[in-house]
Amino acid sequence: MDELIIRDLEASYGNNQVGIARTREARVSLEKSADALAQENGDYWLLDFVRSKDSYLLRTATSYLARAIHENLRGEPDSARLSARQAQQI
């Protein structure tokens, strides 16, 4: 589920050009994942996130966070830390 959430966060909120249909599809998938996390684990962070007001700053911060996750998974902790800090500063 983690990879699905990351992919859908990038498509829904990232500063990329995935197309309107893919963005809508990703948003629906993300909402389903958020509901599942809340119901199955009592974990509401993603549900709170997808219900928050969309904005340019939210999209930019999400893009940096997604970059940080990918860099960390590739074994690039210094780059990941920098990207996470950039998201935090927004």
DSSP file (Angstrom, degrees, kcal/mol; ACC not computed):
  #  RESIDUE AA STRUCTURE BP1 BP2  ACC     N-H-->O    O-->H-N    N-H-->O    O-->H-N    TCO  KAPPA ALPHA  PHI   PSI    X-CA   Y-CA   Z-CA
    1    1 A M     >        0   0    0      0, 0.0     4,-2.6     0, 0.0     5,-0.2   0.000 360.0 360.0 360.0 -31.6    0.0    0.0    0.0
    2    2 A D  H  >  +     0   0    0      1,-0.2     4,-2.5     2,-0.2     5,-0.2   0.917 360.0  47.5 -57.7 -45.4    2.9    2.4    0.7
    3    3 A E  H  > S+     0   0    0      1,-0.2     4,-2.6     2,-0.2    -1,-0.2   0.888 111.6  51.2 -64.6 -38.6    4.0    2.4   -3.0
    4    4 A L  H  > S+     0   0    0      2,-0.2     4,-2.6     1,-0.2    -2,-0.2   0.922 110.9  48.1 -63.4 -44.4    0.4    3.0   -4.1
    5    5 A I  H  X S+     0   0    0     -4,-2.6     4,-2.6     2,-0.2    -2,-0.2   0.922 112.1  48.9 -63.2 -44.5    0.0    5.9   -1.7
    6    6 A I  H  X S+     0   0    0     -4,-2.5     4,-2.3    -5,-0.2    -2,-0.2   0.938 112.9  47.6 -60.8 -46.9    3.3    7.5   -2.9
    7    7 A R  H  X S+     0   0    0     -4,-2.6     4,-2.2     1,-0.2    -2,-0.2   0.916 114.7  45.8 -60.3 -43.8    2.4    7.1   -6.5
    8    8 A D  H  X S+     0   0    0     -4,-2.6     4,-2.4     2,-0.2     5,-0.2   0.846 109.8  53.9 -72.3 -33.0   -1.1    8.6   -6.0
    9    9 A L  H  X>S+     0   0    0     -4,-2.6     4,-2.9    -5,-0.2     5,-0.9   0.931 110.8  47.3 -62.2 -44.6    0.3   11.5   -3.9
   10   10 A E  H  X5S+     0   0    0     -4,-2.3     4,-1.3     3,-0.2     6,-0.3   0.925 115.7  44.1 -62.5 -44.3    2.6   12.4   -6.7
   11   11 A A  H  <5S+     0   0    0     -4,-2.2     7,-0.2    -5,-0.2    -1,-0.2   0.852 120.9  40.2 -70.7 -33.7   -0.1   12.2   -9.3
   12   12 A S  H  <5S+     0   0    0     -4,-2.4    -2,-0.2    -5,-0.2    -1,-0.2   0.868 136.3   9.8 -82.2 -38.3   -2.6   14.0   -7.3
   13   13 A Y  H  <5S+     0   0    0     -4,-2.9    50,-0.3    -5,-0.2    -3,-0.2   0.599  97.4 106.1-121.1 -17.4   -0.5   16.7   -5.7
   14   14 A G  S  <<S-     0   0    0     -4,-1.3     2,-1.5    -5,-0.9    46,-0.1  -0.163  77.7-110.6 -68.2 162.1    2.9   16.7   -7.3
   15   15 A N  S    S+     0   0    0     44,-0.3     2,-0.3    45,-0.1    -1,-0.1  -0.474  78.6 114.3 -89.6  63.5    4.1   19.3   -9.7
   16   16 A N  S    S-     0   0    0     -2,-1.5     2,-0.7    -6,-0.3     3,-0.2  -0.791  72.0-115.5-128.5 172.6    4.0   17.0  -12.7
   17   17 A Q        +     0   0    0     -2,-0.3    -2,-0.1     1,-0.2     3,-0.1  -0.661  54.1 140.2-110.7  74.7    2.1   16.7  -15.9
   18   18 A V        -     0   0    0     -2,-0.7     4,-0.3    -7,-0.2    -1,-0.2   0.581  64.1-107.2 -93.2  -9.7    0.2   13.4  -15.6
   19   19 A G     >  -     0   0    0     -3,-0.2     4,-2.1     3,-0.1    -1,-0.2   0.056  25.6 -88.7  96.5 151.3   -3.0   14.6  -17.2
   20   20 A I  H  > S+     0   0    0      1,-0.2     4,-2.5     2,-0.2     5,-0.2   0.899 123.3  51.9 -64.2 -43.5   -6.4   15.5  -15.7
   21   21 A A  H  > S+     0   0    0      1,-0.2     4,-2.5     2,-0.2    -1,-0.2   0.920 112.1  46.1 -61.9 -43.6   -7.8   11.9  -16.0
   22   22 A R  H  > S+     0   0    0     -4,-0.3     4,-2.7     2,-0.2    -1,-0.2   0.875 110.8  53.8 -66.3 -36.9   -4.8   10.4  -14.2
   23   23 A T  H  X S+     0   0    0     -4,-2.1     4,-2.3     2,-0.2    -2,-0.2   0.927 111.2  45.0 -63.0 -44.8   -5.0   13.1  -11.5
   24   24 A R  H  X S+     0   0    0     -4,-2.5     4,-2.3     2,-0.2    -2,-0.2   0.920 113.6  50.1 -64.4 -44.0   -8.7   12.3  -10.9
   25   25 A E  H  X S+     0   0    0     -4,-2.5     4,-2.2     1,-0.2    -2,-0.2   0.911 112.2  47.7 -60.1 -43.7   -8.0    8.5  -10.9
   26   26 A A  H  X S+     0   0    0     -4,-2.7     4,-2.7     2,-0.2    -1,-0.2   0.887 109.6  53.1 -66.0 -39.3   -5.1    9.0   -8.5
   27   27 A R  H  X S+     0   0    0     -4,-2.3     4,-2.4     2,-0.2    -2,-0.2   0.911 109.9  47.6 -64.0 -42.5   -7.2   11.2   -6.2
   28   28 A V  H  X S+     0   0    0     -4,-2.3     4,-2.0     2,-0.2    -2,-0.2   0.927 113.8  47.6 -63.4 -44.6  -10.0    8.6   -6.0
   29   29 A S  H  X S+     0   0    0     -4,-2.2     4,-2.3     1,-0.2    -2,-0.2   0.896 111.3  51.2 -62.2 -41.2   -7.4    5.9   -5.3
   30   30 A L  H  X S+     0   0    0     -4,-2.7     4,-2.6     1,-0.2    -2,-0.2   0.898 108.6  51.0 -64.5 -41.6   -5.8    8.0   -2.6
   31   31 A E  H  X S+     0   0    0     -4,-2.4     4,-2.4     2,-0.2    -1,-0.2   0.887 110.0  50.1 -64.2 -38.6   -9.1    8.7   -0.9
   32   32 A K  H  X S+     0   0    0     -4,-2.0     4,-2.3     2,-0.2    -2,-0.2   0.910 111.7  48.0 -65.2 -41.8   -9.8    4.9   -0.9
   33   33 A S  H  X S+     0   0    0     -4,-2.3     4,-2.6     2,-0.2    -2,-0.2   0.902 111.1  51.4 -63.7 -40.9   -6.4    4.3    0.7
   34   34 A A  H  X S+     0   0    0     -4,-2.6     4,-2.2     2,-0.2    13,-0.3   0.915 110.4  48.2 -63.0 -43.7   -7.0    7.0    3.2
   35   35 A D  H  X S+     0   0    0     -4,-2.4     4,-2.8     2,-0.2     5,-0.2   0.914 111.8  50.1 -62.1 -42.8  -10.4    5.5    4.2
   36   36 A A  H  X S+     0   0    0     -4,-2.3     4,-3.0     1,-0.2     5,-0.5   0.918 110.2  49.6 -63.2 -44.1   -8.8    2.0    4.5
   37   37 A L  H  X S+     0   0    0     -4,-2.6     4,-1.8     1,-0.2     6,-1.8   0.911 113.9  46.3 -60.3 -42.3   -5.9    3.4    6.7
   38   38 A A  H  X S+     0   0    0     -4,-2.2     4,-1.1     4,-0.2    -2,-0.2   0.930 119.0  39.4 -67.0 -45.9   -8.4    5.1    9.0
   39   39 A Q  H  < S+     0   0    0     -4,-2.8    -2,-0.2    -5,-0.2    -3,-0.2   0.901 124.4  35.9 -73.2 -41.7  -10.8    2.2    9.3
   40   40 A E  H  < S+     0   0    0     -4,-3.0    -3,-0.2    -5,-0.2    -2,-0.2   0.825 135.5  17.6 -84.7 -32.0   -8.3   -0.6    9.5
   41   41 A N  H  < S-     0   0    0     -4,-1.8    -3,-0.2    -5,-0.5    -2,-0.2   0.468  92.3-120.4-120.5  -4.8   -5.5    1.1   11.5
   42   42 A G     <  +     0   0    0     -4,-1.1     2,-0.7    -5,-0.4    -4,-0.2   0.777  66.7 142.6  66.1  24.5   -7.2    4.1   13.1
   43   43 A D        +     0   0    0     -6,-1.8     4,-0.3     1,-0.1     3,-0.2  -0.879  22.0 170.9-105.3 108.8   -4.6    6.1   11.3
   44   44 A Y     >  +     0   0    0     -2,-0.7     4,-2.7     1,-0.2     5,-0.2   0.365  46.4 101.0-102.3   3.4   -6.2    9.4   10.0
   45   45 A W  H  > S+     0   0    0      1,-0.2     4,-2.0     2,-0.2    -1,-0.2   0.901  87.4  43.9 -59.9 -42.2   -3.2   11.4    8.7
   46   46 A L  H  > S+     0   0    0     -3,-0.2     4,-2.8     2,-0.2    -1,-0.2   0.889 112.8  51.8 -72.0 -37.7   -3.8   10.6    5.1
   47   47 A L  H  > S+     0   0    0    -13,-0.3     4,-1.4    -4,-0.3    -2,-0.2   0.923 111.2  47.9 -62.8 -43.9   -7.5   11.2    5.4
   48   48 A D  H  X S+     0   0    0     -4,-2.7     4,-0.5     1,-0.2    -2,-0.2   0.903 112.2  51.5 -60.3 -41.0   -6.8   14.6    7.0
   49   49 A F  H >< S+     0   0    0     -4,-2.0     3,-1.3    -5,-0.2    -2,-0.2   0.944 109.6  46.3 -63.5 -49.9   -4.3   15.3    4.2
   50   50 A V  H 3< S+     0   0    0     -4,-2.8    -1,-0.2     1,-0.3    -2,-0.2   0.735 112.1  52.9 -70.1 -19.6   -6.6   14.5    1.3
   51   51 A R  H 3< S+     0   0    0     -4,-1.4    -1,-0.3    -5,-0.2    -2,-0.2   0.531  89.4 103.1 -88.8  -6.7   -9.4   16.6    2.9
   52   52 A S  S << S-     0   0    0     -3,-1.3     2,-0.3    -4,-0.5    -3,-0.0  -0.325  88.6 -86.1 -74.2 160.4   -7.2   19.6    3.3
   53   53 A K        -     0   0    0      1,-0.1     2,-0.2    -2,-0.0    -1,-0.1  -0.484  44.9-124.1 -69.3 129.0   -7.5   22.6    0.9
   54   54 A D        +     0   0    0     -2,-0.3     2,-0.3    -4,-0.1    -1,-0.1  -0.470  42.5 157.0 -72.8 142.7   -5.4   22.1   -2.2
   55   55 A S     >  -     0   0    0     -2,-0.2     4,-2.2     1,-0.1     5,-0.2  -0.976  55.8-102.4-157.7 167.5   -2.9   24.9   -3.0
   56   56 A Y  H  > S+     0   0    0     -2,-0.3     4,-2.6     1,-0.2     5,-0.2   0.908 121.5  51.9 -60.9 -42.3    0.3   25.5   -4.9
   57   57 A L  H  > S+     0   0    0      2,-0.2     4,-2.7     1,-0.2     5,-0.2   0.897 108.5  50.4 -64.0 -40.1    2.3   25.4   -1.7
   58   58 A L  H  > S+     0   0    0      2,-0.2     4,-2.4     1,-0.2    -1,-0.2   0.923 112.0  47.9 -62.5 -43.9    0.7   22.0   -0.8
   59   59 A R  H  X S+     0   0    0     -4,-2.2     4,-2.1     2,-0.2   -44,-0.3   0.906 112.9  48.3 -63.9 -41.6    1.6   20.6   -4.2
   60   60 A T  H  X S+     0   0    0     -4,-2.6     4,-2.0     2,-0.2    -2,-0.2   0.934 113.0  46.7 -65.7 -46.0    5.2   22.0   -4.0
   61   61 A A  H  X S+     0   0    0     -4,-2.7     4,-2.4     1,-0.2    -2,-0.2   0.901 112.0  51.3 -62.6 -41.0    5.7   20.5   -0.5
   62   62 A T  H  X S+     0   0    0     -4,-2.4     4,-2.6    -5,-0.2    -1,-0.2   0.879 107.1  53.8 -64.3 -37.7    4.3   17.2   -1.6
   63   63 A S  H  X S+     0   0    0     -4,-2.1     4,-2.1   -50,-0.3    -1,-0.2   0.918 110.0  47.0 -62.2 -43.9    6.6   17.1   -4.6
   64   64 A Y  H  X S+     0   0    0     -4,-2.0     4,-2.4     2,-0.2    -2,-0.2   0.899 112.0  50.6 -64.0 -40.7    9.6   17.6   -2.4
   65   65 A L  H  X S+     0   0    0     -4,-2.4     4,-2.3     2,-0.2    -2,-0.2   0.914 109.8  49.5 -65.0 -41.8    8.4   14.9    0.1
   66   66 A A  H  X S+     0   0    0     -4,-2.6     4,-2.4     1,-0.2    -1,-0.2   0.910 110.7  50.8 -62.2 -41.3    7.9   12.4   -2.8
   67   67 A R  H  X S+     0   0    0     -4,-2.1     4,-2.7     1,-0.2    -2,-0.2   0.915 109.0  51.7 -61.1 -42.9   11.4   13.2   -4.0
   68   68 A A  H  X S+     0   0    0     -4,-2.4     4,-2.4     2,-0.2    -2,-0.2   0.902 109.1  50.2 -61.4 -41.8   12.8   12.7   -0.5
   69   69 A I  H  X S+     0   0    0     -4,-2.3     4,-2.4     2,-0.2    -1,-0.2   0.941 112.2  46.7 -62.6 -47.5   11.1    9.3   -0.3
   70   70 A H  H  X S+     0   0    0     -4,-2.4     4,-1.6     1,-0.2    -2,-0.2   0.906 112.7  49.6 -62.4 -41.9   12.5    8.2   -3.6
   71   71 A E  H  <>S+     0   0    0     -4,-2.7     5,-2.8     1,-0.2     4,-0.2   0.904 111.0  49.7 -64.5 -40.4   16.0    9.4   -2.8
   72   72 A N  H ><5S+     0   0    0     -4,-2.4     3,-1.4     1,-0.2    -2,-0.2   0.913 109.5  50.9 -64.3 -42.4   15.8    7.6    0.5
   73   73 A L  H 3<5S+     0   0    0     -4,-2.4    -1,-0.2     1,-0.3    -2,-0.2   0.796 107.4  54.7 -65.7 -27.9   14.7    4.3   -1.2
   74   74 A R  T 3<5S-     0   0    0     -4,-1.6    -1,-0.3    -5,-0.2    -2,-0.2   0.444 123.8-105.5 -83.4   0.0   17.6    4.7   -3.6
   75   75 A G  T < 5S+     0   0    0     -3,-1.4    -3,-0.2    -4,-0.2     3,-0.1   0.817  82.7 128.1  81.3  30.9   20.0    4.9   -0.7
   76   76 A E     >< +     0   0    0     -5,-2.8     4,-2.4     1,-0.2     5,-0.2  -0.628  21.8 162.9-116.5  69.7   20.7    8.6   -1.0
   77   77 A P  H  > S+     0   0    0      0, 0.0     4,-2.5     0, 0.0     5,-0.2   0.834  72.2  54.0 -63.9 -33.7   20.0    9.8    2.6
   78   78 A D  H  > S+     0   0    0      2,-0.2     4,-1.9     1,-0.2     5,-0.1   0.933 112.5  43.3 -66.0 -44.5   21.8   13.2    2.2
   79   79 A S  H  > S+     0   0    0      2,-0.2     4,-2.5     1,-0.2    -1,-0.2   0.898 113.7  52.6 -65.2 -40.0   19.7   14.1   -0.8
   80   80 A A  H  X S+     0   0    0     -4,-2.4     4,-2.6     1,-0.2    -2,-0.2   0.908 108.0  50.6 -62.7 -42.2   16.6   12.8    0.9
   81   81 A R  H  X S+     0   0    0     -4,-2.5     4,-2.3     2,-0.2    -1,-0.2   0.905 110.4  49.8 -62.7 -42.0   17.3   14.9    3.9
   82   82 A L  H  X S+     0   0    0     -4,-1.9     4,-2.2     2,-0.2    -2,-0.2   0.932 111.9  47.3 -63.0 -46.2   17.7   18.0    1.8
   83   83 A S  H  X S+     0   0    0     -4,-2.5     4,-2.0     1,-0.2    -2,-0.2   0.902 111.8  50.6 -63.2 -40.7   14.5   17.4   -0.1
   84   84 A A  H  X S+     0   0    0     -4,-2.6     4,-2.3     1,-0.2    -1,-0.2   0.896 109.8  50.6 -63.9 -39.4   12.6   16.8    3.1
   85   85 A R  H  X S+     0   0    0     -4,-2.3     4,-1.8     2,-0.2    -1,-0.2   0.877 106.9  54.2 -65.7 -37.1   14.0   20.1    4.5
   86   86 A Q  H  X S+     0   0    0     -4,-2.2     4,-0.5     1,-0.2    -1,-0.2   0.911 109.9  47.5 -63.0 -40.4   12.9   21.9    1.4
   87   87 A A  H >< S+     0   0    0     -4,-2.0     3,-1.1     1,-0.2    -2,-0.2   0.911 110.0  53.1 -64.2 -41.6    9.4   20.6    2.0
   88   88 A Q  H 3< S+     0   0    0     -4,-2.3    -1,-0.2     1,-0.2    -2,-0.2   0.826 103.0  57.6 -64.1 -32.7    9.5   21.5    5.6
   89   89 A Q  H 3<        0   0    0     -4,-1.8    -1,-0.2     1,-0.3    -2,-0.2   0.637 360.0 360.0 -75.2 -13.0   10.4   25.1    4.8
   90   90 A I    <<        0   0    0     -3,-1.1    -1,-0.3    -4,-0.5    -2,-0.1   0.491 360.0 360.0 -77.1 360.0    7.4   25.7    2.7
